[in-house]
Amino acid sequence: MTIEKYFKDNIKNVKIYVPGKSRLETSNKVLKLSSNENLYGPCEEVYKFLKEFKGINFYPEENPRELLNLLSKYLGLCEENILLTNGSDEGLDIIYKGFTYPNDKILIFYPTFSMYEILGEIYSTRIFKVRLIERDDSFEFPENSIKIIKEKRPKIVFICSPNNPTGNIIEEGLLTEILNLDTIVVLDEAYAEFSKKSYVKLVREYDNLICLRTFSKAFGLAGIRLGYIVANETVIDYLRRIRLPFNVNVLAQKLGEIVLKNLDYYKRIVEMIIRDREYLYNELKKFNGLKVFKSYGNFVLFKSSNGSYIYNKLLENGIIVRTCEGFGLSNDYIRVTVGKREDVEEFLNCMKSIFAS
């Protein structure tokens, strides 16, 4: 007997999510610029709390009042518009659980975060992928995006803004046009703090808008797994019913509170990352043969016909970046996280050595 025959057929062909290479996969001291983490890390108060924290023998609150109150003030929305999740990945899973039946149509603008498609395969949906248009220095939504959505009539449209890995954002006019169609729009705003462009407040007007947010990027808590869904009160009420109990651990809840009580620190860090993102973008444009894309995230994407060579030479020199075949692009495309200024300089100096050889 083989156990494989008991698995659902669609699971056998699901692609496995491949994250950026970790430090543990290399033998030397490395600079990791592959996963869009906040290399400044969280505020000092987080580390102070971790040294003194007690209470892991108790279950966390299902709906922690203090954290939800702080989030509602941060967003300018009601607590009833927020559902806490174990990272935004769990938020995606909850959305699929709550809205999709097998063979429902899903539309994804790509290249983008691969979990939209992977979960679509797990839940046996029919996936339609619409490619973003590559311009000289940016990716854009196709001019016929509305026409395509009307023709395909998907139940859910997935949009990442700023988009990972291309860095582009969706304009409000196009977003509202899509929202006025008969479809659910899942808007992933994992990198919104770096663009200073968020559409979460549109959930007051559109009950078909569901936003995903996270503490992993701007707030430096990637290892804690804390995210949240922002949507109409009715949507949140229904999604809460299918969320697993105690999904957000007590440590994540407490650290989320500390972060939101120290926003001045994070505002300063975000400003520095934005400054250095622009610096990295402009410096990369000076390299012959590179096509560099404007970004509103904490990363910059570039293209080279020698992408694999550049990636491997950087790795040999202890710098991990991300090739983009997992996003629906080829390995000619490389995404670089914006770290501290000294990290950016180390990366650029290595690039100069590679191009000089």
C-alpha positions in Angstrom: 0.0 0.0 0.0 1.2 3.5 -0.7 0.0 6.5 1.2 0.2 8.7 -1.9 -3.1 7.4 -3.2 -4.9 9.0 -0.3 -3.7 12.6 -1.0 -6.0 14.9 -3.0 -5.0 14.9 -6.7 -4.5 18.7 -6.8 -2.0 18.6 -3.9 0.4 16.4 -5.8 1.2 19.2 -8.2 1.2 22.2 -5.9 4.5 24.2 -6.1 6.4 24.5 -2.9 7.1 28.1 -1.8 10.8 28.8 -2.0 12.0 31.7 0.3 15.2 33.6 -0.2 18.4 31.7 0.7 19.1 32.0 4.4 22.3 32.6 6.3 22.3 29.0 7.5 22.6 27.7 3.9 26.0 29.3 3.6 29.2 28.6 5.5 30.6 32.1 5.7 29.5 35.4 7.3 27.0 36.9 4.9 25.0 40.0 4.2 21.4 38.8 3.6 19.6 41.1 1.1 17.2 38.4 -0.2 14.0 38.5 2.0 13.1 42.2 2.3 13.6 42.1 6.1 14.2 45.3 8.1 17.9 45.2 8.7 17.7 47.9 11.4 15.6 45.6 13.5 12.9 46.6 16.0 13.1 49.4 18.6 15.2 48.9 21.8 12.0 48.5 23.8 11.3 45.2 22.0 14.6 43.7 23.2 14.1 45.0 26.8 10.7 43.3 26.9 12.1 40.0 25.6 14.7 39.8 28.4 11.9 40.1 31.0 9.0 38.4 29.4 7.0 35.8 31.3 3.6 34.3 30.6 4.1 31.8 27.8 2.3 29.1 30.0 -1.0 31.0 29.3 -3.1 31.1 26.2 -3.1 34.4 24.3 -6.2 36.6 24.1 -8.4 35.8 21.1 -9.0 39.5 20.4 -6.4 41.5 22.4 -8.0 44.8 23.2 -4.8 46.9 23.6 -3.3 45.7 20.3 -6.5 46.2 18.4 -7.0 49.6 19.9 -3.5 50.7 18.9 -4.0 49.3 15.4 -7.3 51.1 15.0 -5.7 54.4 15.8 -2.7 53.7 13.5 -5.1 53.0 10.6 -7.8 55.5 11.4 -10.4 52.7 11.4 -12.6 50.8 13.9 -11.4 47.7 15.8 -14.2 45.9 14.0 -12.4 46.4 10.7 -9.3 44.4 11.9 -8.6 40.7 12.2 -5.2 39.6 13.6 -3.4 36.8 11.8 -0.3 34.7 12.1 1.5 36.7 9.4 -0.3 37.8 6.2 0.2 34.3 4.8 -2.4 33.0 7.3 -4.6 36.0 6.2 -4.5 34.7 2.6 -5.4 31.2 3.7 -8.3 32.5 5.7 -9.6 34.4 2.7 -9.4 31.4 0.5 -11.1 29.3 3.1 -13.9 31.8 3.5 -14.7 32.7 -0.1 -13.6 29.9 -2.5 -15.2 26.7 -3.8 -13.3 24.3 -6.1 -13.2 25.7 -9.7 -13.9 29.3 -8.6 -12.0 31.8 -10.8 -9.1 33.7 -9.4 -7.2 36.4 -11.2 -3.6 37.4 -10.3 -1.5 40.2 -11.7 2.0 38.9 -12.0 5.0 38.7 -11.5 4.1 38.8 -7.9 4.2 37.0 -4.5 3.8 33.3 -5.3 1.5 32.3 -2.4 -1.5 33.8 -4.2 -1.1 31.1 -6.8 0.0 28.3 -4.5 -3.0 28.7 -2.3 -5.2 28.8 -5.3 -3.9 25.4 -6.3 -4.3 24.0 -2.8 -8.0 25.1 -2.8 -8.6 23.8 -6.4 -9.5 27.2 -7.9 -9.1 28.1 -11.6 -6.3 30.6 -11.8 -5.9 33.3 -14.5 -2.7 35.2 -14.6 -2.4 38.6 -16.2 1.1 39.9 -16.8 2.1 43.4 -15.8 3.6 45.4 -18.6 7.3 46.0 -18.4 8.4 49.5 -19.3 11.8 51.2 -19.4 12.0 51.6 -15.7 8.8 50.3 -14.2 6.1 47.6 -14.4 2.5 48.8 -15.0 -1.0 47.3 -15.0 -2.2 46.6 -18.6 -4.4 49.3 -20.1 -7.1 46.7 -20.7 -7.1 45.4 -17.1 -10.8 46.3 -16.6 -11.8 44.6 -19.8 -9.9 41.4 -18.8 -11.6 41.3 -15.4 -15.0 41.8 -17.0 -14.3 39.0 -19.5 -12.9 36.5 -16.9 -15.4 37.4 -14.2 -13.2 36.1 -11.3 -14.5 35.8 -7.8 -11.2 37.2 -6.4 -8.6 39.6 -7.9 -5.3 39.6 -6.1 -3.2 42.8 -6.2 0.0 43.5 -4.4 0.8 47.2 -3.9 3.7 48.0 -3.7 4.1 44.8 -5.7 6.7 42.3 -4.8 9.1 42.0 -6.7 8.5 44.7 -9.2 8.0 47.6 -6.7 5.2 49.3 -8.6 1.9 50.5 -7.0 -1.7 50.6 -8.2 -3.2 54.0 -8.7 -6.4 54.7 -6.8 -8.4 55.4 -9.9 -7.7 51.9 -11.3 -8.3 50.3 -7.9 -11.7 51.9 -7.5 -12.6 50.9 -11.1 -11.9 47.3 -10.2 -13.8 47.6 -6.9 -16.8 48.8 -8.8 -16.9 45.4 -10.7 -18.6 42.3 -9.3 -15.5 40.8 -7.7 -13.6 40.6 -4.4 -10.4 42.6 -4.4 -7.6 41.3 -2.1 -5.0 44.1 -1.8 -1.7 43.1 -0.2 -0.1 46.1 1.4 2.8 44.4 3.1 5.1 47.2 1.9 2.7 50.1 2.2 4.8 52.0 4.8 7.6 52.4 2.3 5.3 53.9 -0.3 3.3 56.1 2.0 0.3 55.0 -0.1 -2.4 52.9 1.6 -6.0 52.3 0.6 -7.2 50.6 3.8 -9.7 53.4 4.4 -11.6 52.4 1.3 -13.0 49.5 3.2 -15.5 52.1 4.6 -16.9 52.5 1.0 -16.3 49.1 -0.5 -17.3 45.9 1.3 -15.6 43.9 -1.4 -12.1 45.3 -0.5 -9.9 43.1 1.8 -6.5 44.5 2.7 -3.6 42.5 4.1 -1.0 44.1 6.3 2.0 42.9 8.3 4.5 43.7 11.0 7.2 41.8 9.2 8.6 44.5 6.9 8.6 48.1 8.2 8.3 47.0 11.9 11.0 44.5 11.9 9.1 41.5 13.4 9.4 39.0 10.5 10.4 36.2 12.9 7.4 36.7 15.1 4.7 36.2 12.4 2.1 39.0 13.1 -0.2 40.3 10.4 -3.8 41.5 10.1 -6.7 41.7 7.7 -8.5 45.0 7.2 -12.0 44.9 5.8 -15.7 45.8 6.2 -17.1 44.8 9.6 -19.3 42.1 8.1 -16.3 40.5 6.2 -14.2 40.5 9.4 -17.1 38.9 11.4 -17.4 36.0 8.9 -13.6 35.5 8.6 -13.2 35.5 12.4 -15.5 32.4 12.5 -13.0 30.4 10.4 -9.8 31.6 12.0 -8.2 29.0 14.1 -8.3 29.6 17.8 -5.2 31.3 19.5 -3.7 31.9 16.0 -1.6 34.8 17.2 0.7 33.9 20.0 1.0 36.0 23.2 4.6 37.1 22.4 3.6 38.4 19.0 0.6 40.3 20.6 2.8 42.0 23.2 5.5 42.9 20.7 2.9 44.4 18.3 1.8 46.6 21.1 5.3 47.8 21.8 5.9 48.6 18.2 2.8 50.7 17.9 3.8 52.6 21.0 7.1 53.5 19.4 6.1 54.7 16.0 8.5 57.6 15.9 11.4 55.2 15.8 9.9 53.3 12.9 9.1 56.5 11.0 12.7 57.5 11.2 13.8 54.0 10.0 11.4 54.0 7.1 12.6 57.5 6.0 16.2 56.2 6.0 15.2 53.1 4.0 13.3 55.2 1.4 16.4 57.5 1.1 18.7 54.6 0.6 16.3 52.9 -1.8 16.5 56.0 -4.1 20.3 56.0 -3.7 20.6 52.3 -4.6 18.2 52.8 -7.6 20.3 55.7 -8.9 23.6 54.0 -8.4 22.5 50.8 -10.1 21.4 52.8 -13.1 25.1 53.7 -13.6 26.1 50.1 -14.4 26.2 49.3 -18.1 23.8 46.6 -19.2 21.5 46.8 -16.1 17.8 47.7 -16.4 16.7 49.1 -13.1 13.1 49.4 -12.0 11.6 52.2 -9.9 10.4 50.8 -6.5 8.0 51.9 -3.8 9.0 49.0 -1.5 12.1 48.3 0.6 13.8 46.7 -2.3 15.0 47.4 -5.8 14.6 45.1 -8.9 17.1 45.0 -11.7 17.6 43.0 -14.9 20.7 41.7 -16.6 21.4 39.2 -19.3 24.1 37.9 -16.9 21.7 37.7 -13.9 22.8 34.2 -12.8 26.5 35.1 -13.0 25.9 38.3 -10.9 23.9 36.3 -8.4 26.6 33.7 -8.0 29.4 36.2 -7.8 27.6 38.1 -5.1 27.0 34.8 -3.2 30.7 34.0 -3.5 31.4 37.3 -1.8 29.0 36.7 1.0 26.0 38.7 -0.3 22.6 36.9 -0.7 20.1 38.5 -3.1 17.0 37.0 -4.7 16.6 35.8 -8.3 13.0 36.0 -9.4 12.1 32.9 -11.2 9.8 32.1 -8.3 7.8 35.2 -9.0 7.1 34.5 -12.6 10.2 36.1 -14.0 13.5 34.6 -15.2 16.7 34.5 -13.3 17.9 37.5 -15.3 15.9 39.6 -12.7 17.5 40.2 -9.3 15.8 41.7 -6.3 17.9 43.5 -3.7 16.7 44.4 -0.2 17.5 47.9 1.0 19.5 47.5 4.2 21.4 50.1 6.2 23.5 52.5 4.2 26.7 50.5 4.9 24.9 47.4 3.6 24.0 49.2 0.4 27.6 50.4 0.0 28.9 46.9 0.5 26.6 45.6 -2.1 27.5 48.3 -4.6 31.2 47.9 -4.0 30.8 44.2 -4.8 28.8 45.0 -7.9 31.7 47.3 -9.0 34.2 44.5 -8.5 32.0 42.1 -10.5 31.6 44.5 -13.4 35.3 45.4 -13.4 36.4 41.7 -13.7 
